[in-house]
């Protein structure tokens, strides 16, 4: 029976983490052993164990330093591997799980050769859509946040397929995708052994895309599995698009990712774009671009 470890990072958001754990109460564990690891990432209020979740073999790891999503997840992943994990589900804490999520993710590895990573279909949680007034009441809970990933290499933009669309069955095919979402991705043990862990220079944002590209380069496939489902309280812990945190890390890390993977002409375009940002961007965009050139990675200046 395979051992599956779910790894969560908690940072000053105990309520979201407890809600996520509560959604696991109904999880279908047929055919695998479920274990849960929570990395408490230097939260002001320490995350404490609730005895009702002991059935998940719950392990809480406290970090006295904020390691970001990348470093916090790496801490949890290494614990999982040290305890004989066959698969690790990297998961945001601001999500609600469908009861068959893990069963459906596991099936992908059983049916698809060379599968290294698989992500589910992810919906916006009700009330957390980007455009709240666009939808009918009965559409809520079926608004897509992620149905596979796309990368526009010419403009160095990574995007979610289907985002903001009402799910009408248009993305119901199991298929390979450009990148898995760090919101939820099941990763085979072998990937960590050959590819390594999240690159902690990213700290937050683009670390999932970076891992996806390294994974594909070594011959593994990445899949989108529409039968696996969860709901995301979008930007529940980061303030969302346009926030200072978002401006800083997206700006800096897009440059880091682009210079690691894009063609030379795109790198030149990124240089031009970054200098425009430094001259006329929002304050934290400017700092993000400057820190890329100053090689201030990890937590950086934020």
C-alpha positions as CSV (number, residue, x, y, z in Angstrom):
1,X,0.0,0.0,0.0
2,X,1.6,3.3,-1.1
3,X,2.3,5.9,1.6
4,X,1.0,9.4,0.6
5,X,2.2,12.5,2.6
6,X,0.3,15.8,2.3
7,X,2.6,18.7,3.1
8,X,1.1,22.1,4.1
9,X,2.9,25.4,5.0
10,X,1.1,27.5,7.6
11,X,2.1,31.1,8.0
12,X,0.0,33.3,10.3
13,X,-3.2,31.6,9.0
14,X,-4.2,28.9,11.5
15,X,-7.9,29.1,10.6
16,X,-7.3,28.3,6.9
17,X,-5.1,25.3,7.9
18,X,-7.7,24.0,10.3
19,X,-10.4,24.4,7.6
20,X,-8.2,22.4,5.2
21,X,-7.7,19.7,7.7
22,X,-11.4,19.6,8.4
23,X,-12.1,19.0,4.7
24,X,-9.8,16.0,4.9
25,X,-12.1,14.4,7.5
26,X,-14.1,12.9,4.6
27,X,-11.2,12.0,2.4
28,X,-11.3,8.7,0.7
29,X,-8.2,6.7,1.7
30,X,-9.0,3.5,-0.1
31,X,-5.8,1.9,-1.3
32,X,-3.2,4.2,0.4
33,X,-1.9,5.3,3.7
34,X,-2.5,9.0,4.4
35,X,0.0,11.1,6.4
36,X,-0.1,14.9,6.9
37,X,2.8,17.2,7.6
38,X,2.3,20.8,8.6
39,X,5.3,23.2,8.5
40,X,4.5,26.1,10.8
41,X,6.6,28.8,9.1
42,X,7.5,31.1,12.0
43,X,3.9,32.1,12.6
44,X,3.3,34.5,15.5
45,X,0.7,32.2,16.9
46,X,2.1,28.7,16.9
47,X,0.0,26.1,15.1
48,X,-1.0,23.5,17.6
49,X,-2.3,20.0,17.1
50,X,-5.9,19.2,17.4
51,X,-6.3,15.7,18.6
52,X,-9.2,14.9,16.2
53,X,-6.7,15.0,13.3
54,X,-4.3,12.4,14.8
55,X,-5.8,9.8,12.4
56,X,-3.8,11.5,9.6
57,X,-0.5,10.6,11.5
58,X,-0.2,14.4,11.8
59,X,3.2,15.8,12.2
60,X,3.8,19.5,13.0
61,X,7.3,20.9,12.2
62,X,8.0,24.4,13.6
63,X,10.4,26.6,11.8
64,X,11.6,29.7,13.7
65,X,12.4,31.4,10.4
66,X,10.0,32.2,7.6
67,X,11.3,30.0,4.8
68,X,8.7,31.0,2.3
69,X,6.5,28.5,0.4
70,X,9.5,26.9,-1.3
71,X,11.6,26.5,1.8
72,X,8.7,25.5,4.0
73,X,7.5,22.9,1.6
74,X,11.1,21.5,1.2
75,X,11.2,21.0,5.0
76,X,8.0,19.0,4.9
77,X,8.9,17.1,1.8
78,X,12.3,16.0,3.3
79,X,10.4,14.8,6.4
80,X,8.0,12.8,4.2
81,X,10.8,11.2,2.2
82,X,12.7,10.3,5.4
83,X,9.6,8.5,6.5
84,X,9.2,6.4,3.4
85,X,6.8,8.5,1.4
86,X,6.0,7.1,-2.1
87,X,4.1,10.2,-3.1
88,X,4.0,13.8,-1.7
89,X,1.0,16.0,-2.2
90,X,2.3,19.6,-2.1
91,X,-0.8,21.6,-1.0
92,X,-1.8,25.2,-0.2
93,X,-3.4,25.5,3.2
94,X,-6.2,27.8,1.8
95,X,-8.0,25.0,0.0
96,X,-10.9,22.6,0.5
97,X,-10.5,19.1,-0.8
98,X,-13.0,16.9,-2.7
99,X,-13.1,13.5,-0.9
100,X,-11.7,11.6,-4.0
101,X,-8.9,14.1,-4.7
102,X,-6.0,11.9,-3.7
103,X,-7.5,8.7,-5.1
104,X,-7.9,10.3,-8.5
105,X,-4.4,11.8,-8.5
106,X,-2.9,8.4,-7.6
107,X,-4.8,6.8,-10.5
108,X,-2.9,9.0,-12.9
109,X,0.4,7.4,-11.9
110,X,-1.0,4.0,-12.3
111,X,-2.3,4.6,-15.9
112,X,0.3,7.1,-17.4
113,X,3.8,6.0,-18.1
114,X,6.6,8.3,-16.9
115,X,4.2,10.5,-14.9
116,X,6.2,12.5,-12.5
117,X,3.8,15.2,-11.3
118,X,0.0,15.6,-11.5
119,X,-2.3,18.5,-10.6
120,X,-6.1,18.5,-10.2
121,X,-8.8,20.7,-11.5
122,X,-8.9,23.7,-9.2
123,X,-12.0,25.9,-8.7
124,X,-12.3,29.2,-7.0
125,X,-14.0,28.8,-3.6
126,X,-17.3,30.6,-3.6
127,X,-16.9,34.3,-3.1
128,X,-13.2,34.3,-4.0
129,X,-13.5,34.7,-7.8
130,X,-11.5,37.5,-9.5
131,X,-14.7,38.9,-11.0
132,X,-17.4,38.4,-8.4
133,X,-20.3,40.0,-10.3
134,X,-19.8,38.1,-13.5
135,X,-21.5,34.9,-12.6
136,X,-24.9,33.5,-11.8
137,X,-25.4,32.2,-8.3
138,X,-25.6,28.5,-9.4
139,X,-22.2,28.9,-11.2
140,X,-20.4,29.6,-8.0
141,X,-18.1,26.8,-6.9
142,X,-17.7,25.8,-10.6
143,X,-15.5,28.8,-11.7
144,X,-12.1,27.5,-12.8
145,X,-8.9,28.7,-11.3
146,X,-6.6,26.1,-12.9
147,X,-7.3,23.5,-15.6
148,X,-3.7,23.0,-16.7
149,X,-0.9,25.5,-17.2
150,X,0.2,27.5,-20.3
151,X,3.5,29.3,-20.9
152,X,3.8,32.0,-23.5
153,X,7.6,31.8,-23.9
154,X,7.7,34.8,-26.3
155,X,6.4,37.1,-23.6
156,X,7.5,35.1,-20.6
157,X,4.1,34.8,-19.1
158,X,2.8,31.7,-17.3
159,X,-1.0,31.4,-17.0
160,X,-3.7,29.0,-15.9
161,X,-5.8,27.5,-18.6
162,X,-9.5,28.1,-18.2
163,X,-9.2,30.7,-15.4
164,X,-12.4,32.7,-14.8
165,X,-14.4,30.3,-17.0
166,X,-17.6,28.5,-15.8
167,X,-16.9,24.7,-15.9
168,X,-19.2,23.3,-18.6
169,X,-17.1,20.2,-19.2
170,X,-14.7,21.9,-21.6
171,X,-11.6,20.6,-19.8
172,X,-12.5,17.0,-19.0
173,X,-9.6,15.2,-20.7
174,X,-6.6,13.9,-18.8
175,X,-3.6,15.4,-20.6
176,X,-0.1,16.6,-20.3
177,X,0.4,20.2,-19.3
178,X,3.2,22.8,-19.3
179,X,3.4,23.1,-15.5
180,X,1.7,21.8,-12.4
181,X,0.3,24.2,-9.8
182,X,1.9,24.4,-6.4
183,X,-1.6,25.0,-5.0
184,X,-1.9,21.2,-5.3
185,X,0.4,18.8,-7.0
186,X,1.2,15.1,-6.3
187,X,4.8,14.3,-6.9
188,X,6.4,10.9,-7.2
189,X,9.3,10.1,-4.8
190,X,11.6,9.4,-7.8
191,X,11.3,13.0,-9.0
192,X,12.8,14.4,-5.8
193,X,15.7,11.9,-6.1
194,X,16.5,12.8,-9.7
195,X,15.3,16.4,-10.0
196,X,15.7,17.8,-6.5
197,X,13.5,20.1,-4.4
198,X,11.9,23.5,-4.9
199,X,14.5,26.2,-5.6
200,X,14.5,28.3,-2.5
201,X,15.7,31.4,-4.4
202,X,12.1,31.9,-5.5
203,X,10.7,31.9,-1.9
204,X,7.2,32.5,-3.1
205,X,5.7,32.3,-6.7
206,X,7.2,30.6,-9.8
207,X,8.9,27.9,-7.7
208,X,6.3,25.4,-8.9
209,X,6.9,26.3,-12.6
210,X,10.6,26.0,-12.1
211,X,10.3,22.5,-10.6
212,X,8.0,21.6,-13.5
213,X,10.5,22.6,-16.1
214,X,13.4,20.7,-14.4
215,X,11.2,17.7,-14.1
216,X,10.3,17.6,-17.8
217,X,14.0,18.1,-18.8
218,X,14.7,14.8,-17.0
219,X,12.1,12.9,-19.0
220,X,9.1,12.9,-16.6
221,X,5.7,13.9,-17.7
222,X,3.3,16.4,-16.0
223,X,-0.4,15.8,-16.1
224,X,-3.6,17.7,-15.5
225,X,-6.2,15.3,-13.9
226,X,-9.8,16.7,-14.2
227,X,-11.4,14.0,-12.1
228,X,-9.4,15.3,-9.1
229,X,-10.9,18.5,-7.7
230,X,-10.4,21.1,-5.0
231,X,-11.5,24.6,-4.2
232,X,-9.1,27.5,-3.6
233,X,-9.6,30.6,-1.4
234,X,-7.5,32.5,-3.9
235,X,-4.6,34.5,-2.4
236,X,-5.9,33.7,1.1
237,X,-2.6,34.3,2.7
238,X,-0.8,36.7,0.3
239,X,-3.1,39.6,-0.3
240,X,-3.7,38.8,-4.0
241,X,-2.8,40.4,-7.3
242,X,-1.6,44.0,-7.0
243,X,-0.5,43.7,-3.3
244,X,3.0,44.8,-2.4
245,X,4.0,41.1,-1.7
246,X,2.6,40.0,-5.1
247,X,4.3,42.9,-6.9
248,X,7.7,42.2,-5.4
249,X,7.9,38.4,-5.8
250,X,6.2,38.1,-9.1
251,X,8.4,40.8,-10.7
252,X,11.7,39.4,-9.3
253,X,10.9,35.7,-9.8
254,X,9.5,36.1,-13.3
255,X,12.9,37.6,-14.2
256,X,14.7,34.7,-12.5
257,X,12.5,32.1,-14.2
258,X,12.8,33.8,-17.6
259,X,16.6,34.1,-17.5
260,X,16.8,30.4,-16.5
261,X,14.6,29.0,-19.3
262,X,13.8,31.5,-22.1
263,X,15.5,32.0,-25.4
264,X,18.1,34.8,-25.8
265,X,15.8,37.2,-27.6
266,X,13.3,36.9,-24.8
267,X,16.0,37.5,-22.2
268,X,16.9,40.7,-24.0
269,X,13.2,41.8,-24.0
270,X,13.1,41.1,-20.3
271,X,16.1,43.3,-19.7
272,X,14.3,46.2,-21.5
273,X,11.1,45.6,-19.7
274,X,12.8,45.4,-16.3
275,X,14.5,48.8,-16.8
276,X,11.1,50.3,-17.6
277,X,9.8,48.8,-14.4
278,X,12.7,50.3,-12.4
279,X,12.0,53.7,-13.9
280,X,8.2,53.8,-13.7
281,X,6.8,50.7,-12.0
282,X,5.0,50.5,-8.7
283,X,7.3,50.7,-5.7
284,X,7.5,47.0,-4.9
285,X,7.8,46.1,-8.6
286,X,10.9,48.4,-8.7
287,X,12.4,46.7,-5.7
288,X,11.7,43.3,-7.2
289,X,13.5,44.2,-10.5
290,X,16.4,45.8,-8.7
291,X,16.8,42.8,-6.4
292,X,16.9,40.4,-9.3
293,X,20.0,42.3,-10.6
294,X,21.5,42.6,-7.1
295,X,20.9,38.8,-6.7
296,X,18.8,39.3,-3.6
297,X,16.9,36.1,-3.7
298,X,15.0,34.0,-1.0
299,X,13.0,36.4,1.2
300,X,14.9,39.3,-0.4
301,X,13.9,42.9,0.5
302,X,10.3,42.3,1.2
